Amino acid sequence: MTKTITFAIMHFAIAFAVVYAMTGSLLLGGAVALVEPALNTVAFHFHEKIWTRIEQARRNAKSAENLLHA
């Protein structure tokens, strides 16, 4: 869990630093540092669901192929 927390802190810091460097706005840097990781978390959830389906389909296809050649 420590690794996850430190990664999240790093992610927030990088997002803030990039936006602040580009805009000079503390408010915008802070907003992006909070919103971007939240949206990324939601996107990751759906990415994992899709990836799991792809992997399952590949396993099923391989199993079917093995049955045909057995």
C-alpha positions as CSV (number, residue, x, y, z in Angstrom):
1,M,0.0,0.0,0.0
2,T,2.9,2.4,0.7
3,K,4.1,2.0,-2.9
4,T,0.5,2.9,-4.2
5,I,0.3,6.0,-1.9
6,T,3.8,7.2,-2.9
7,F,2.9,6.7,-6.6
8,A,-0.3,8.7,-6.2
9,I,1.6,11.5,-4.5
10,M,4.1,11.5,-7.3
11,H,1.3,11.5,-9.9
12,F,-0.4,14.5,-8.3
13,A,2.9,16.4,-8.0
14,I,3.8,15.8,-11.6
15,A,0.3,16.8,-12.9
16,F,0.4,20.0,-10.7
17,A,4.0,20.9,-11.8
18,V,3.3,20.5,-15.5
19,V,0.1,22.6,-15.5
20,Y,1.6,25.2,-13.2
21,A,4.7,25.5,-15.4
22,M,2.6,25.9,-18.4
23,T,0.0,28.3,-17.0
24,G,1.5,29.9,-13.8
25,S,-1.8,29.2,-12.1
26,L,-1.9,27.5,-8.7
27,L,-5.6,27.1,-9.0
28,L,-5.5,25.4,-12.4
29,G,-2.5,23.3,-11.4
30,G,-4.3,22.1,-8.3
31,A,-7.6,21.4,-10.2
32,V,-5.8,19.4,-12.9
33,A,-3.8,17.5,-10.2
34,L,-7.0,16.4,-8.6
35,V,-9.2,15.8,-11.7
36,E,-6.8,14.1,-14.0
37,P,-5.9,11.2,-11.6
38,A,-9.6,10.7,-10.8
39,L,-10.5,10.4,-14.5
40,N,-7.5,8.2,-15.1
41,T,-8.8,5.9,-12.3
42,V,-12.2,5.5,-14.0
43,A,-10.6,5.0,-17.4
44,F,-8.3,2.3,-15.9
45,H,-11.3,0.4,-14.5
46,F,-12.9,0.2,-17.9
47,H,-9.5,-0.6,-19.5
48,E,-9.0,-3.5,-17.2
49,K,-12.5,-4.9,-17.9
50,I,-11.9,-4.7,-21.7
51,W,-8.4,-6.2,-21.3
52,T,-9.9,-9.1,-19.2
53,R,-12.4,-9.9,-21.9
54,I,-9.7,-9.9,-24.6
55,E,-7.5,-12.2,-22.5
56,Q,-10.5,-14.5,-21.9
57,A,-11.3,-14.6,-25.6
58,R,-7.7,-15.5,-26.4
59,R,-7.7,-18.3,-23.9
60,N,-11.0,-19.6,-25.2
61,A,-9.7,-19.6,-28.8
62,K,-6.6,-21.4,-27.8
63,S,-8.6,-24.0,-25.9
64,A,-10.8,-24.5,-28.9
65,E,-7.8,-24.8,-31.1
66,N,-6.2,-27.4,-28.8
67,L,-9.4,-29.5,-28.8
68,L,-9.6,-29.5,-32.6
69,H,-6.0,-30.7,-32.9
70,A,-6.1,-33.2,-30.1
